[in-house]
């Protein structure tokens, strides 16, 4: 055997023996589930338009249904986590069996958009309410709850977790662009026909449902670890949250962020102001073509507090909201507005988990438990509340202005309301985010450095390691290079957001973390 062949074989053996190795096939299979979930978020963004214009339900009615379903998602997220945490070991593993929620998710989504046009109003409301609840209270919570435990049982260590998050996030983002660009075009061709909408959504449901099964079919559980949720008492939670007022600043920030996403005015805007729903697909890519800008964030993190980076993005988002407010039917202005709002939304989606982990470090410095999962859950609930408030508000405003989905063109008052909501939702949302981060800078500049130093001393003294999935070198501090790309998707109007808003902080805690 030649020296060249031996060297090549040695290199291959070294790659296979590398504990941080992530096989491409395994990554691809894992990414399919995230892509499927992200695209489901996009599809559900058109539910209000379908309900009002195709089923002729009142805007306030569908707004209430979506608000209640969104809040149920937040509540049942805790129930699903409890179920997954206490599940028995099976021949397929502990977390993997819950991938069966993928076909349930897409089967329910297909049924959600398959309401018979001839059904009575009461039957339509009951149909949508029940099916939407199945999605939000059963399928989506189970998939969100099993994700972290499944990752820890499928991959060996933190470095691989970070690779999975970032590289799978890229696939999710690319898939989201394809779906969010093509779906409005197909729905525009369907017009307001119930059968047309059922056919279009059904086709997407079949393809994305099959794609979503890739993780459960091809990624097995190789590592036997238990769930990493902290076993905490109510007293632990109350003490930590009571002394950590800063979590409520992040709470308000994410509430505003998800309220912008949950407003879902874009479909109405393009149908009745621009005059063509299909043109909404032009905005979809702009939320994610800016992803390379995230490469700049680690550099900025070395120079600026995270809150200042988010605040700067929010100022861009406010500019975008102002442009949307005056854009009318001008596509060039709408494109520019989409670029600015995307620049505002990306830092929030990318860096929220870092804020939560810094707050957990603050808890620890005060002598409390870190409670990453509890803090993350609080922030996740904020997102659900924000989306629910937005859905309810939009429905009430549209109904009060005389919106009628049966009409080909809305009245001047209803059209003006759509225009104002489209621009103001961004303008006001980003203004709240900017105000929150301006206030939060006091914590990052005056309090966090002391807290980190205290925690570092405590850890060194007791020989403890860090907790938090992002902290790949386990030093107790999230470094700029450790922040991975979250699974991003786009809202109906091209706004980049987390693919699972109820878990927007990402895996802040993993099963192998110190308790």
N, C-alpha and C positions, 0 to 999 in steps of 0.2 A: 504493500500500500504506500502510495506516495506521501510525502510530507504535506503537500497541499491538501490532499483528501483528509488526512488526519487532522489538520488544523481546522478544516471546515466542519468535520464531525465534532471536534471539541467545542467549537463555537456554538453549534446547534445544541449540543448537550448542555452547555452552560446556559443558553437561553431557556431551555426547557426546565432547568433546575432553578431558575431565578424565581424566588418567592413572590416577586412583584409583577410577574408576567401576567398579561391579560390576553388570552387567545382571541383572535379576531372573530371567529365563529361564535364563541360564547358571548362576546360583546354584542354582536349583531342580533343574536337571539334575545338577549336581555333588552336591547333598545326597542324591539318591536312592541313590547307592552307599554312603554312610556309614550311612544309615538301614537299608539292606539288611544291611550287615555287623553293625551293632549288634543287629538283630533275630535274626540268626543266632546270636549269642552267647546270646540269651535261649532260643532253641529248644534249643540244645545243652545248656543247663542242666538239661533234663529227661531226658537220656540215662540217668543212673543209675536214676531211677525207672522208666523204660521197661524197662531191662535186668533189674532185679530183680523187678518186679511183673508185667510182661507177658511177658517171655521167661524168667523164673524162673532167672536166672543168680545165682551167689553174689555178694554185695556186694564181697568182696575181689577177685574176678575183674574186675568192671567197674571197680573202683577202680584196679587195676593198669593196665588198658587206657587209662583216661583219663590216668593219671599219665604213662605212656610217650608217649602222643600229645601231651600238653602239652609235655613236654620236647623231643620231636621238633620241635614248632613253634618252640621257641627256637633249636634248632640250625639248622634249615633256613631260618630267617629270615635268617641270614648268607649262606647259599647263594643264596637268592632275591635278596638285595641285590646279590650279585656278578653274577648273571645279568642283572638289569635294568640294572645299571651298564654292562655291556659289550655290551648289545644293539645291533644295527645300526639305522640310521635306515630307516624304512619309509614307504610312502605315507600310513600312518595316524599316523606319529610314532614315537617311541621308547618311551614309557611306556604310551601308550594301548592298544596291542595286548594288554597283560596284563589288560585288563578282561574278556577272555574267561574269566578265572578265575571270574567271577561265576556264569555258568551251571554251571560245574563245581562250585562251592561248594554251590549249592542242589540240583543233581542228586544230588550225594553225600549231602547232608543228607536228601533224600527217601528215598534208598536206605538210609540208616542206620537209619531208623525203619520199614523195610519188610521186616524179617527174617521169613520164614515161621514161623508159630507151630508148625508140624509138624516143623521142622528139628531135628536132634539138637543136643545141647549143644555139641559140638565145632564143628559147622557155624555155630551162632549166634555163638560166640566168634570164629571166623575171619572171619565176615561183618562183625561190628562192628569188629574190629581193623583190617582192611584198609580199610574205608570211612572210619573215623575218621582213619586215617593219611593218606588222600588229602586229607581236609579240612585237617588240621593241618600236614602236611608239604609240601603242594603248593598247594592253592587259597588258603588263608589267608595263607601267607608271600608269595606272589606279589602279592596285593592289598595287603598291608602294605608291601612293598618298593617298589612302583611309585607309591605315593601322593604322596610328597614331590616326586619328579621330575616327575610328571604335573602337580601343582599349579604348579610353577615354569614349566612349558612352556605352561600354559593361561592363566595370569594374569601381569600385567606387573611387579608390585613387591611389597615387603613390606607396604605398607598394605593392598593388596588381599588378600594372603595372610591377614592378620589378620581382615579382613571375612569372607572365605570360611570360616575356621575357626569364628568365632563364630556367624555366621548359619546355616551348614550344621549346626553343633552344635545349634542350637535345633530344626531339623527332625528331626534324629536323636533328640533327647530326646522330642519329641512322638510320633514314631512308636513309640519304645520303650514309652511309656506305653500306647498302644493295643494293641500286641502282648502286652506282659506282663500287661495286665488281661484280655484276651480269651482268651489261650491256655489258662490253667488251667481256665477255664470249659468250653471245648471238650474239653479232655482229661478233665475230670471226667465229661462226658457219654459219652466213649468208654470210661470205666471201665478195665478191664484187658484189653480186647479187642485183639489184635494188628491186626486189620483196622481197628478204630476208630482206633487211633493212626496207622496208615499213612495213612488218609484225611485225618485232621486235619492232620498234619504235611505231607502232600503238597499240601494246599490252600494252606497258608501258604508252602510252598516255591515254588509256581508264581507266586503274587502277588508275593512279595518278590524272587524271581529276576528277574522282568520289571522291577520297580521298580529293582533294582540295576543294570540295563543302561543306565539313563538317562545316566549320565556318559559311558560309552564311546560311546554313539550320538550324543550331541548336544554334547559338549564337545571341540572339536578343540585340537590343540597349535599355538599361534600363535608361540611364542618358542623359538628354538633355543639351549638351554643344555645343558651337560653335567651329569652327576651330581655332586652336591656332597659326596660322601663324601671325607674326607681320605685321601690316599695316605700312610699312615703305616707305619713299620716296627715290628716287635715290640719293638725297643729303646725306641722312642718310647712305646709303650703301657706297657711295664713301668716305665719311669722315672716316667711321670706318675702311674700308679696306686699305685706304691710310696710316693710322697711325698704322696699324697692319701688319707689314711686316712678322711676324712669321707665318701667315696663309699660305704663299707661301712655307714655309718649309714643312708644313704638306701636302700641295698640291702636292709637288714633291714626298714626301714619298708615298702617296697613288697612284700616277701615276705609280711609279716603282712597287708597290705591284700588281696592277691590270694588268700591262704589263706582269708580270710573269705568271699570271693566263690566260691572253688573248692570250699568245703565242700558247697554245694548240699543242705543238709538240709531246706530249706523245704518241698519237695514232700512229703517223708515226714511232716513235722510236721503239715501241713494235712490229709493223708489219714488219719493214724492218731491224732493228738492232738486236732485240731479236729474231724475227722470229715467234712470236705468239701474236696477239692482245689480246687474252683472258687472258694472263698472266698479263696484265696491272691491272686487277681486284685485284691482290695480293697487290698492293700498296694502294688501296683505304682505307682499315681500318687504316693504319698507321698514316694518317693525323688526325684521331679522337681518336685513343686509347690513345693519349697524353692529352686528355681533362682533366683528373684528375690533370695534372700539373697546370691548371688554378686555382686550389685551393691554390696554392702557391703564385699566383700573388698578392692577397690582403696583404699577409704578406710582400712581397717584396716592395709593395707600401708604407708601413710604414717606410721603410728604405732607399729606392732609388727613385729618380725621375722617372716618367713614361717613359721619353725618354731614360733613361739608361736601363730600362727593355727591351724596344723595340730594343735598340742597341745591347744588349747582345743576344737577340734572333736572330737578323740579322747576328751576327758573326757565330752562329750555322748554319744559312741558307747558308752562304757563304761556310762553310765546306761541307755542303750537295751538293751544286752546284759543288764544286771541285770533290767530289766523283762521281757524275753523269757524269762528264766530262771524267773520266777515266774508268767508269764501263763497257762499251761495252755491251756484252750480259750477264754479270754476275748478276744473280738475287740476290745473297746475297749482293753484293755491291749496287745494285739499292734499295734494301730494307733499307740498312743503310743510303743511300743518302736521301730516302724518310723520314726517321725518323728525320734527321737533318733539312731538308727543312721545315718539319712540325713544328718543334720547332721554326724555324725562323718566320713562318707565323702566328702562333697563337697569339702572343702579338699584332701584327698589327691589326688583326681582333677584338681582345678583347678590346683594349685600345684607338683606334682612337677617339671614342666619348668623352673620357676624355680629350684628347688634345683640341678638338674643344670647349668644355665647359670651359676649362681654358682660351682659347683665348677670349671667350665671356666675361669672368670675367675681362680680361685685357681691353677689349673695355669699359666696364662699369667703370672701375677705371679711364679711361681717360675722362669720361664725355660723352661718346657716348652711343648709344643704344647697347644692348648686341648682337642682331642679330645672335642668335644661328642658326636659320633656314638658313639665308644667308650664314654663314660660312660653315654650313653643306652642302649646295648646291654646294658651290665652291669646297669643297673636293670631293663631289660626282661626279662632272664634271671631276675632275682630274682622277678618276678611269676610267671613260668612255673614256677619251682621251688616257690614258695609254693602255687600251685594244685595242682601235682602231689602235694606232701606232704599237702595237705588231702584230696584225692580218695583217696589211699592210706590215710590214717588213718581217714577216715569208713568206708570199706569194711571195714577190719580190725575196727573197733569194732562195727559192725553185725553182722558175721558171728560175732564172739566172743560176742555177746549172744543168739544164736539167731534172728536176723531171718529170716523166711520170707515171700517175696513172694507165695506162693500163698494166704496167709491173709488173711481179711477184717479181722481184728484181731490185732495183734501181742501177744506176751506182755508181762507187766508190766515185765520186765527190758529187753526191746528197746524198749518205748515210753519207759521212763525214759531210756534211752541217747539216744533221738532228742530228747527234751526238753532233756537236759543239753547235747548238742552244739549245739542251736539257740541256746541262750543263751550258753554258754561260748565258742563260736566268735567271737562279737562281743566279749564281755567281755575275753577274753585277747588277741584281735587288736588291739583298740584300746588295751589296756594296753601292748603292745609298741610301738605307734606313738607313744604318749605318751612312753614312756621314751626312744625314739630321738630325738624332737624336743626333749626336755628336754636331752639331751646335745648335740644339734646347735646349740642356742642359743649355746653357747660359741663356735662357729665364726662365727655370724652377728654376734655382738656384739663379739668380740675380734679376729677375724682378717679377716673379709670387708671391712670398711671400708678397712683398710690395703691389701688386695689390689686393691680397686677403684681406689684412688688411684694405686697403682703402675701398673696397667694403663692408666689414663687418661693418665698422664704418658708412658708408652711409646708409646701410640697418637698422642698429640699430637706427640711428637718425630719419629716415623717416618711420620706422615700416613696411618695405617692406619684402616680402618673396622671396625665391630664384626662379629662373627659371631653367628649364632643367629636363628632365624626370628622369635622374639618381640620382638627388639630393633628395632622398626620405625624408630626415629630414628637407629639406628647409632651410639650413643654409648658402647657397651660395658657399659651397665647396663640391666637390665630394669626399667622403670618400672611403677608400679601400673596405669596406664592402658593398658599394652601387653599385658597378659595376656588372651589370648582364651579363649573358652569351648571346651573340648575336646569331641570327639564322645562324649557320654555315653549310656550305656544303663543298664538295670537288671538286677541279678541276679534269680534266681527268687524271692527273698524281698524284692524291692523295694529292694535296696541299690544306689545309684548308683555306677557304675564306668565306666572308660574302655571305649569300644566295641571297642578292639583292645588288650587288656592287654599283649601282647608289645611294643607301641609306646606304652606309657602315658605316656612323656615328651613325646610329640608331636613335631612337626618342629623339633627344636632346631637343626638346621642346614639351610640351603637352598643350591641350586646356585649362587646368585650371591654367596655369602659369600666373604670373603677366605680363601685357603688358608693 
